[in-house]
Amino acid sequence: MESENTRFAKKCTDLEIKSANFISLYVASYQFQPTLGYADIIQSIHEVVMNFIGAEKFGIYVKGEKPDSLVLAKAEGQHDKITDSISLPENSFFSQIARDGELFLQEQGQNSSDKDRPLAIIPLITSSQLVGMIIIYKLLVQKKQFGAIDTELMEVLRRHAGAALLAARMAATSA
C-alpha cells in the first residue's frame, strides 16, 4: 500500500510540474500578440528571457539598416560580448546560426565562463527570414543549466517573437 501511495504522490508531483510548465509556455506565447507595439514586444521578450528562462546577462538584437548586421535593442547585465551591434559576415558563427535559423545551446557541462561562446543563441525568425537574435551569456546564480522547459520557451521565442516583431515594425512604418 505504501509503495502505491508513493507512486501516486510522484504522479501528482509530475502533473503539477507539467501544469506549471504549460502555464509558463502559455504566458510566454501570449506576450507576443501582434497588436502590441514594437517596444512592448521587445520588453516582453526581455521579461520572458529574464524571468522564465532565468538569464542574467543577455542581449536582444534586431535587424538594422544593413542587411548583414544586427543592432542591440535591449540588454540585461554587463558582459564584454554584449555590444551595440553584431556583424554577420559570411561563414561566421553568428551568420551560420542566422542562416540555419536553429536554436544554439552550448553543450551542458561546458565551462559557462567561456567568453567566446554564448550559452544560447535564439534566432528570431519568420518562415525563412531572420528578424533578430537573443544571445544569452550567463544564467542567474540559482540556475545551473537549461532544462527542458527552457528549450521549449526558447522555441516559442524563436517562432513567435520574430513574427510579432516583424508585424509591429510593419505596422509602425505603415502608420
Rosetta constraint file for C-alpha pairs under 8 A:
AtomPair CA 1 CA 5 HARMONIC 6.35 0.50
AtomPair CA 2 CA 6 HARMONIC 6.22 0.50
AtomPair CA 3 CA 7 HARMONIC 6.11 0.50
AtomPair CA 4 CA 8 HARMONIC 6.09 0.50
AtomPair CA 5 CA 9 HARMONIC 6.05 0.50
AtomPair CA 6 CA 10 HARMONIC 6.19 0.50
AtomPair CA 7 CA 11 HARMONIC 6.30 0.50
AtomPair CA 8 CA 12 HARMONIC 6.27 0.50
AtomPair CA 9 CA 13 HARMONIC 6.21 0.50
AtomPair CA 10 CA 14 HARMONIC 6.10 0.50
AtomPair CA 11 CA 15 HARMONIC 6.13 0.50
AtomPair CA 12 CA 16 HARMONIC 6.21 0.50
AtomPair CA 13 CA 17 HARMONIC 6.30 0.50
AtomPair CA 14 CA 18 HARMONIC 6.20 0.50
AtomPair CA 15 CA 19 HARMONIC 5.98 0.50
AtomPair CA 16 CA 20 HARMONIC 6.15 0.50
AtomPair CA 17 CA 21 HARMONIC 6.12 0.50
AtomPair CA 18 CA 22 HARMONIC 6.07 0.50
AtomPair CA 19 CA 23 HARMONIC 6.22 0.50
AtomPair CA 20 CA 24 HARMONIC 6.22 0.50
AtomPair CA 21 CA 25 HARMONIC 6.25 0.50
AtomPair CA 21 CA 149 HARMONIC 6.37 0.50
AtomPair CA 22 CA 26 HARMONIC 6.14 0.50
AtomPair CA 23 CA 27 HARMONIC 6.07 0.50
AtomPair CA 24 CA 28 HARMONIC 6.03 0.50
AtomPair CA 24 CA 52 HARMONIC 7.23 0.50
AtomPair CA 25 CA 29 HARMONIC 6.08 0.50
AtomPair CA 25 CA 152 HARMONIC 7.57 0.50
AtomPair CA 25 CA 153 HARMONIC 6.17 0.50
AtomPair CA 25 CA 156 HARMONIC 7.60 0.50
AtomPair CA 26 CA 30 HARMONIC 6.03 0.50
AtomPair CA 27 CA 31 HARMONIC 6.50 0.50
AtomPair CA 28 CA 32 HARMONIC 7.58 0.50
AtomPair CA 28 CA 48 HARMONIC 6.21 0.50
AtomPair CA 28 CA 153 HARMONIC 7.23 0.50
AtomPair CA 28 CA 156 HARMONIC 7.56 0.50
AtomPair CA 29 CA 156 HARMONIC 6.36 0.50
AtomPair CA 29 CA 157 HARMONIC 7.67 0.50
AtomPair CA 29 CA 160 HARMONIC 7.16 0.50
AtomPair CA 31 CA 41 HARMONIC 7.30 0.50
AtomPair CA 31 CA 44 HARMONIC 5.84 0.50
AtomPair CA 31 CA 45 HARMONIC 7.81 0.50
AtomPair CA 32 CA 36 HARMONIC 7.49 0.50
AtomPair CA 32 CA 41 HARMONIC 6.21 0.50
AtomPair CA 32 CA 44 HARMONIC 7.22 0.50
AtomPair CA 32 CA 160 HARMONIC 6.62 0.50
AtomPair CA 32 CA 161 HARMONIC 5.81 0.50
AtomPair CA 32 CA 164 HARMONIC 5.70 0.50
AtomPair CA 33 CA 164 HARMONIC 6.38 0.50
AtomPair CA 34 CA 163 HARMONIC 7.91 0.50
AtomPair CA 34 CA 164 HARMONIC 4.90 0.50
AtomPair CA 34 CA 165 HARMONIC 7.68 0.50
AtomPair CA 34 CA 167 HARMONIC 6.01 0.50
AtomPair CA 34 CA 168 HARMONIC 6.22 0.50
AtomPair CA 35 CA 168 HARMONIC 7.39 0.50
AtomPair CA 36 CA 40 HARMONIC 6.01 0.50
AtomPair CA 36 CA 41 HARMONIC 6.38 0.50
AtomPair CA 36 CA 168 HARMONIC 6.89 0.50
AtomPair CA 37 CA 41 HARMONIC 6.33 0.50
AtomPair CA 37 CA 168 HARMONIC 5.58 0.50
AtomPair CA 37 CA 172 HARMONIC 7.88 0.50
AtomPair CA 38 CA 42 HARMONIC 6.37 0.50
AtomPair CA 38 CA 165 HARMONIC 6.14 0.50
AtomPair CA 38 CA 168 HARMONIC 5.08 0.50
AtomPair CA 38 CA 169 HARMONIC 6.21 0.50
AtomPair CA 38 CA 172 HARMONIC 7.86 0.50
AtomPair CA 39 CA 43 HARMONIC 6.17 0.50
AtomPair CA 40 CA 44 HARMONIC 6.11 0.50
AtomPair CA 41 CA 45 HARMONIC 6.15 0.50
AtomPair CA 41 CA 161 HARMONIC 7.58 0.50
AtomPair CA 41 CA 164 HARMONIC 7.15 0.50
AtomPair CA 41 CA 165 HARMONIC 6.58 0.50
AtomPair CA 42 CA 46 HARMONIC 6.20 0.50
AtomPair CA 42 CA 60 HARMONIC 7.82 0.50
AtomPair CA 42 CA 73 HARMONIC 7.34 0.50
AtomPair CA 42 CA 74 HARMONIC 7.32 0.50
AtomPair CA 42 CA 165 HARMONIC 7.75 0.50
AtomPair CA 43 CA 47 HARMONIC 6.22 0.50
AtomPair CA 44 CA 48 HARMONIC 6.21 0.50
AtomPair CA 45 CA 49 HARMONIC 6.18 0.50
AtomPair CA 45 CA 157 HARMONIC 7.49 0.50
AtomPair CA 45 CA 161 HARMONIC 7.17 0.50
AtomPair CA 46 CA 50 HARMONIC 6.09 0.50
AtomPair CA 46 CA 60 HARMONIC 7.51 0.50
AtomPair CA 46 CA 74 HARMONIC 7.50 0.50
AtomPair CA 46 CA 75 HARMONIC 7.95 0.50
AtomPair CA 47 CA 51 HARMONIC 5.56 0.50
AtomPair CA 47 CA 52 HARMONIC 7.50 0.50
AtomPair CA 48 CA 52 HARMONIC 5.07 0.50
AtomPair CA 48 CA 53 HARMONIC 6.53 0.50
AtomPair CA 49 CA 53 HARMONIC 4.97 0.50
AtomPair CA 49 CA 54 HARMONIC 6.32 0.50
AtomPair CA 49 CA 55 HARMONIC 5.95 0.50
AtomPair CA 50 CA 54 HARMONIC 4.89 0.50
AtomPair CA 50 CA 55 HARMONIC 4.82 0.50
AtomPair CA 50 CA 56 HARMONIC 6.45 0.50
AtomPair CA 51 CA 55 HARMONIC 7.54 0.50
AtomPair CA 52 CA 150 HARMONIC 7.61 0.50
AtomPair CA 52 CA 153 HARMONIC 7.90 0.50
AtomPair CA 53 CA 146 HARMONIC 7.73 0.50
AtomPair CA 53 CA 150 HARMONIC 5.38 0.50
AtomPair CA 53 CA 153 HARMONIC 7.20 0.50
AtomPair CA 53 CA 154 HARMONIC 7.99 0.50
AtomPair CA 54 CA 139 HARMONIC 5.81 0.50
AtomPair CA 54 CA 140 HARMONIC 5.61 0.50
AtomPair CA 54 CA 143 HARMONIC 6.87 0.50
AtomPair CA 55 CA 136 HARMONIC 6.59 0.50
AtomPair CA 55 CA 137 HARMONIC 7.79 0.50
AtomPair CA 55 CA 138 HARMONIC 5.97 0.50
AtomPair CA 55 CA 139 HARMONIC 4.18 0.50
AtomPair CA 55 CA 140 HARMONIC 5.50 0.50
AtomPair CA 56 CA 76 HARMONIC 6.64 0.50
AtomPair CA 56 CA 77 HARMONIC 6.21 0.50
AtomPair CA 56 CA 137 HARMONIC 7.82 0.50
AtomPair CA 56 CA 138 HARMONIC 5.49 0.50
AtomPair CA 56 CA 139 HARMONIC 4.91 0.50
AtomPair CA 56 CA 140 HARMONIC 4.83 0.50
AtomPair CA 57 CA 75 HARMONIC 7.51 0.50
AtomPair CA 57 CA 76 HARMONIC 5.22 0.50
AtomPair CA 57 CA 77 HARMONIC 4.53 0.50
AtomPair CA 57 CA 78 HARMONIC 6.55 0.50
AtomPair CA 57 CA 79 HARMONIC 6.73 0.50
AtomPair CA 57 CA 136 HARMONIC 6.18 0.50
AtomPair CA 57 CA 137 HARMONIC 5.43 0.50
AtomPair CA 57 CA 138 HARMONIC 4.96 0.50
AtomPair CA 57 CA 139 HARMONIC 6.80 0.50
AtomPair CA 58 CA 75 HARMONIC 5.74 0.50
AtomPair CA 58 CA 76 HARMONIC 5.42 0.50
AtomPair CA 58 CA 77 HARMONIC 6.80 0.50
AtomPair CA 58 CA 82 HARMONIC 7.18 0.50
AtomPair CA 58 CA 134 HARMONIC 7.09 0.50
AtomPair CA 58 CA 135 HARMONIC 5.48 0.50
AtomPair CA 58 CA 136 HARMONIC 4.29 0.50
AtomPair CA 58 CA 137 HARMONIC 5.59 0.50
AtomPair CA 58 CA 138 HARMONIC 7.07 0.50
AtomPair CA 59 CA 72 HARMONIC 6.68 0.50
AtomPair CA 59 CA 73 HARMONIC 7.66 0.50
AtomPair CA 59 CA 74 HARMONIC 6.00 0.50
AtomPair CA 59 CA 75 HARMONIC 4.26 0.50
AtomPair CA 59 CA 76 HARMONIC 6.45 0.50
AtomPair CA 59 CA 82 HARMONIC 6.14 0.50
AtomPair CA 59 CA 134 HARMONIC 5.78 0.50
AtomPair CA 59 CA 135 HARMONIC 5.35 0.50
AtomPair CA 59 CA 136 HARMONIC 6.67 0.50
AtomPair CA 60 CA 72 HARMONIC 5.91 0.50
AtomPair CA 60 CA 73 HARMONIC 5.60 0.50
AtomPair CA 60 CA 74 HARMONIC 5.30 0.50
AtomPair CA 60 CA 75 HARMONIC 6.08 0.50
AtomPair CA 60 CA 132 HARMONIC 7.44 0.50
AtomPair CA 60 CA 133 HARMONIC 6.00 0.50
AtomPair CA 60 CA 134 HARMONIC 4.55 0.50
AtomPair CA 60 CA 135 HARMONIC 6.56 0.50
AtomPair CA 61 CA 70 HARMONIC 5.60 0.50
AtomPair CA 61 CA 71 HARMONIC 5.17 0.50
AtomPair CA 61 CA 72 HARMONIC 4.38 0.50
AtomPair CA 61 CA 73 HARMONIC 5.38 0.50
AtomPair CA 61 CA 74 HARMONIC 7.26 0.50
AtomPair CA 61 CA 85 HARMONIC 7.54 0.50
AtomPair CA 61 CA 132 HARMONIC 5.24 0.50
AtomPair CA 61 CA 133 HARMONIC 5.11 0.50
AtomPair CA 61 CA 134 HARMONIC 6.14 0.50
AtomPair CA 61 CA 135 HARMONIC 7.92 0.50
AtomPair CA 62 CA 70 HARMONIC 5.16 0.50
AtomPair CA 62 CA 71 HARMONIC 5.42 0.50
AtomPair CA 62 CA 72 HARMONIC 6.51 0.50
AtomPair CA 62 CA 73 HARMONIC 6.38 0.50
AtomPair CA 62 CA 131 HARMONIC 5.89 0.50
AtomPair CA 62 CA 132 HARMONIC 3.91 0.50
AtomPair CA 62 CA 133 HARMONIC 6.43 0.50
AtomPair CA 63 CA 67 HARMONIC 7.22 0.50
AtomPair CA 63 CA 69 HARMONIC 6.50 0.50
AtomPair CA 63 CA 70 HARMONIC 4.62 0.50
AtomPair CA 63 CA 71 HARMONIC 6.28 0.50
AtomPair CA 63 CA 130 HARMONIC 7.67 0.50
AtomPair CA 63 CA 131 HARMONIC 5.59 0.50
AtomPair CA 63 CA 132 HARMONIC 5.52 0.50
AtomPair CA 64 CA 69 HARMONIC 6.38 0.50
AtomPair CA 64 CA 70 HARMONIC 5.43 0.50
AtomPair CA 64 CA 71 HARMONIC 5.64 0.50
AtomPair CA 65 CA 69 HARMONIC 7.91 0.50
AtomPair CA 66 CA 70 HARMONIC 7.92 0.50
AtomPair CA 68 CA 87 HARMONIC 6.14 0.50
AtomPair CA 68 CA 88 HARMONIC 5.01 0.50
AtomPair CA 68 CA 89 HARMONIC 6.61 0.50
AtomPair CA 69 CA 85 HARMONIC 6.85 0.50
AtomPair CA 69 CA 86 HARMONIC 5.50 0.50
AtomPair CA 69 CA 87 HARMONIC 4.40 0.50
AtomPair CA 69 CA 88 HARMONIC 5.31 0.50
AtomPair CA 70 CA 85 HARMONIC 5.46 0.50
AtomPair CA 70 CA 86 HARMONIC 5.12 0.50
AtomPair CA 70 CA 87 HARMONIC 6.55 0.50
AtomPair CA 70 CA 88 HARMONIC 7.66 0.50
AtomPair CA 70 CA 132 HARMONIC 6.73 0.50
AtomPair CA 70 CA 133 HARMONIC 7.97 0.50
AtomPair CA 71 CA 84 HARMONIC 5.90 0.50
AtomPair CA 71 CA 85 HARMONIC 4.17 0.50
AtomPair CA 71 CA 86 HARMONIC 6.39 0.50
AtomPair CA 72 CA 83 HARMONIC 7.03 0.50
AtomPair CA 72 CA 84 HARMONIC 5.05 0.50
AtomPair CA 72 CA 85 HARMONIC 5.56 0.50
AtomPair CA 75 CA 82 HARMONIC 7.53 0.50
AtomPair CA 78 CA 82 HARMONIC 7.32 0.50
AtomPair CA 79 CA 137 HARMONIC 7.62 0.50
AtomPair CA 81 CA 115 HARMONIC 7.47 0.50
AtomPair CA 88 CA 92 HARMONIC 6.64 0.50
AtomPair CA 88 CA 94 HARMONIC 6.13 0.50
AtomPair CA 88 CA 95 HARMONIC 4.90 0.50
AtomPair CA 89 CA 95 HARMONIC 6.38 0.50
AtomPair CA 90 CA 95 HARMONIC 6.13 0.50
AtomPair CA 90 CA 96 HARMONIC 7.86 0.50
AtomPair CA 91 CA 95 HARMONIC 6.22 0.50
AtomPair CA 91 CA 96 HARMONIC 6.22 0.50
AtomPair CA 92 CA 96 HARMONIC 6.15 0.50
AtomPair CA 93 CA 97 HARMONIC 6.66 0.50
AtomPair CA 94 CA 98 HARMONIC 6.13 0.50
AtomPair CA 95 CA 99 HARMONIC 5.93 0.50
AtomPair CA 96 CA 100 HARMONIC 6.06 0.50
AtomPair CA 97 CA 101 HARMONIC 5.69 0.50
AtomPair CA 97 CA 102 HARMONIC 6.22 0.50
AtomPair CA 97 CA 103 HARMONIC 7.51 0.50
AtomPair CA 97 CA 104 HARMONIC 7.27 0.50
AtomPair CA 97 CA 121 HARMONIC 7.92 0.50
AtomPair CA 97 CA 123 HARMONIC 7.11 0.50
AtomPair CA 98 CA 102 HARMONIC 7.74 0.50
AtomPair CA 98 CA 123 HARMONIC 6.24 0.50
AtomPair CA 98 CA 130 HARMONIC 6.35 0.50
AtomPair CA 99 CA 130 HARMONIC 7.83 0.50
AtomPair CA 101 CA 123 HARMONIC 5.71 0.50
AtomPair CA 101 CA 124 HARMONIC 7.70 0.50
AtomPair CA 101 CA 125 HARMONIC 6.71 0.50
AtomPair CA 101 CA 128 HARMONIC 7.67 0.50
AtomPair CA 101 CA 130 HARMONIC 7.27 0.50
AtomPair CA 102 CA 122 HARMONIC 7.44 0.50
AtomPair CA 102 CA 123 HARMONIC 6.69 0.50
AtomPair CA 103 CA 120 HARMONIC 7.47 0.50
AtomPair CA 103 CA 121 HARMONIC 6.03 0.50
AtomPair CA 103 CA 122 HARMONIC 5.11 0.50
AtomPair CA 103 CA 123 HARMONIC 6.45 0.50
AtomPair CA 103 CA 154 HARMONIC 7.63 0.50
AtomPair CA 103 CA 155 HARMONIC 7.47 0.50
AtomPair CA 103 CA 158 HARMONIC 7.55 0.50
AtomPair CA 104 CA 120 HARMONIC 5.36 0.50
AtomPair CA 104 CA 121 HARMONIC 4.99 0.50
AtomPair CA 104 CA 122 HARMONIC 6.58 0.50
AtomPair CA 105 CA 119 HARMONIC 5.87 0.50
AtomPair CA 105 CA 120 HARMONIC 4.48 0.50
AtomPair CA 105 CA 121 HARMONIC 6.68 0.50
AtomPair CA 106 CA 110 HARMONIC 7.12 0.50
AtomPair CA 106 CA 117 HARMONIC 7.57 0.50
AtomPair CA 106 CA 118 HARMONIC 7.03 0.50
AtomPair CA 106 CA 119 HARMONIC 4.95 0.50
AtomPair CA 106 CA 120 HARMONIC 6.11 0.50
AtomPair CA 108 CA 145 HARMONIC 7.07 0.50
AtomPair CA 112 CA 119 HARMONIC 6.78 0.50
AtomPair CA 112 CA 137 HARMONIC 7.96 0.50
AtomPair CA 112 CA 138 HARMONIC 7.13 0.50
AtomPair CA 114 CA 118 HARMONIC 7.74 0.50
AtomPair CA 115 CA 137 HARMONIC 7.88 0.50
AtomPair CA 117 CA 137 HARMONIC 7.87 0.50
AtomPair CA 118 CA 135 HARMONIC 6.58 0.50
AtomPair CA 118 CA 136 HARMONIC 5.79 0.50
AtomPair CA 118 CA 137 HARMONIC 4.70 0.50
AtomPair CA 118 CA 138 HARMONIC 7.83 0.50
AtomPair CA 119 CA 135 HARMONIC 7.82 0.50
AtomPair CA 119 CA 136 HARMONIC 5.64 0.50
AtomPair CA 119 CA 137 HARMONIC 5.30 0.50
AtomPair CA 119 CA 138 HARMONIC 6.75 0.50
AtomPair CA 120 CA 134 HARMONIC 8.00 0.50
AtomPair CA 120 CA 135 HARMONIC 5.95 0.50
AtomPair CA 120 CA 136 HARMONIC 5.11 0.50
AtomPair CA 120 CA 137 HARMONIC 7.10 0.50
AtomPair CA 121 CA 133 HARMONIC 6.70 0.50
AtomPair CA 121 CA 134 HARMONIC 5.66 0.50
AtomPair CA 121 CA 135 HARMONIC 4.58 0.50
AtomPair CA 121 CA 136 HARMONIC 6.31 0.50
AtomPair CA 122 CA 133 HARMONIC 5.46 0.50
AtomPair CA 122 CA 134 HARMONIC 4.96 0.50
AtomPair CA 122 CA 135 HARMONIC 6.46 0.50
AtomPair CA 122 CA 154 HARMONIC 6.52 0.50
AtomPair CA 122 CA 155 HARMONIC 7.93 0.50
AtomPair CA 122 CA 157 HARMONIC 7.45 0.50
AtomPair CA 122 CA 158 HARMONIC 5.89 0.50
AtomPair CA 123 CA 130 HARMONIC 6.90 0.50
AtomPair CA 123 CA 131 HARMONIC 7.75 0.50
AtomPair CA 123 CA 132 HARMONIC 6.04 0.50
AtomPair CA 123 CA 133 HARMONIC 4.36 0.50
AtomPair CA 123 CA 134 HARMONIC 6.45 0.50
AtomPair CA 123 CA 158 HARMONIC 5.65 0.50
AtomPair CA 124 CA 130 HARMONIC 6.03 0.50
AtomPair CA 124 CA 131 HARMONIC 5.44 0.50
AtomPair CA 124 CA 132 HARMONIC 4.91 0.50
AtomPair CA 124 CA 133 HARMONIC 5.33 0.50
AtomPair CA 124 CA 134 HARMONIC 7.46 0.50
AtomPair CA 124 CA 157 HARMONIC 6.82 0.50
AtomPair CA 124 CA 158 HARMONIC 4.59 0.50
AtomPair CA 124 CA 159 HARMONIC 6.56 0.50
AtomPair CA 124 CA 160 HARMONIC 7.77 0.50
AtomPair CA 124 CA 161 HARMONIC 6.30 0.50
AtomPair CA 124 CA 162 HARMONIC 4.40 0.50
AtomPair CA 124 CA 163 HARMONIC 7.88 0.50
AtomPair CA 125 CA 129 HARMONIC 5.50 0.50
AtomPair CA 125 CA 130 HARMONIC 4.58 0.50
AtomPair CA 125 CA 131 HARMONIC 5.44 0.50
AtomPair CA 125 CA 132 HARMONIC 7.10 0.50
AtomPair CA 125 CA 158 HARMONIC 6.08 0.50
AtomPair CA 125 CA 159 HARMONIC 6.03 0.50
AtomPair CA 125 CA 160 HARMONIC 7.86 0.50
AtomPair CA 125 CA 161 HARMONIC 7.82 0.50
AtomPair CA 125 CA 162 HARMONIC 4.85 0.50
AtomPair CA 125 CA 163 HARMONIC 6.75 0.50
AtomPair CA 126 CA 130 HARMONIC 6.63 0.50
AtomPair CA 126 CA 131 HARMONIC 7.16 0.50
AtomPair CA 126 CA 159 HARMONIC 6.78 0.50
AtomPair CA 126 CA 160 HARMONIC 7.89 0.50
AtomPair CA 126 CA 162 HARMONIC 5.85 0.50
AtomPair CA 126 CA 163 HARMONIC 5.31 0.50
AtomPair CA 130 CA 162 HARMONIC 7.66 0.50
AtomPair CA 131 CA 162 HARMONIC 5.53 0.50
AtomPair CA 131 CA 163 HARMONIC 7.93 0.50
AtomPair CA 131 CA 165 HARMONIC 7.41 0.50
AtomPair CA 131 CA 166 HARMONIC 6.82 0.50
AtomPair CA 132 CA 162 HARMONIC 6.88 0.50
AtomPair CA 139 CA 143 HARMONIC 6.10 0.50
AtomPair CA 139 CA 144 HARMONIC 7.31 0.50
AtomPair CA 139 CA 145 HARMONIC 7.57 0.50
AtomPair CA 140 CA 144 HARMONIC 7.98 0.50
AtomPair CA 146 CA 150 HARMONIC 5.75 0.50
AtomPair CA 146 CA 151 HARMONIC 7.14 0.50
AtomPair CA 147 CA 151 HARMONIC 6.61 0.50
AtomPair CA 148 CA 152 HARMONIC 6.42 0.50
AtomPair CA 149 CA 153 HARMONIC 6.13 0.50
AtomPair CA 150 CA 154 HARMONIC 6.11 0.50
AtomPair CA 151 CA 155 HARMONIC 6.24 0.50
AtomPair CA 152 CA 156 HARMONIC 6.31 0.50
AtomPair CA 153 CA 157 HARMONIC 6.26 0.50
AtomPair CA 154 CA 158 HARMONIC 5.99 0.50
AtomPair CA 155 CA 159 HARMONIC 6.12 0.50
AtomPair CA 156 CA 160 HARMONIC 5.75 0.50
AtomPair CA 156 CA 161 HARMONIC 7.41 0.50
AtomPair CA 157 CA 161 HARMONIC 4.94 0.50
AtomPair CA 157 CA 162 HARMONIC 7.37 0.50
AtomPair CA 158 CA 162 HARMONIC 6.60 0.50
AtomPair CA 159 CA 163 HARMONIC 7.10 0.50
AtomPair CA 160 CA 164 HARMONIC 6.27 0.50
AtomPair CA 161 CA 165 HARMONIC 6.09 0.50
AtomPair CA 162 CA 166 HARMONIC 6.14 0.50
AtomPair CA 163 CA 167 HARMONIC 6.12 0.50
AtomPair CA 164 CA 168 HARMONIC 6.07 0.50
AtomPair CA 165 CA 169 HARMONIC 6.05 0.50
AtomPair CA 166 CA 170 HARMONIC 6.11 0.50
AtomPair CA 167 CA 171 HARMONIC 6.06 0.50
AtomPair CA 168 CA 172 HARMONIC 6.13 0.50
AtomPair CA 169 CA 173 HARMONIC 6.31 0.50
AtomPair CA 170 CA 174 HARMONIC 6.17 0.50
AtomPair CA 171 CA 175 HARMONIC 6.15 0.50
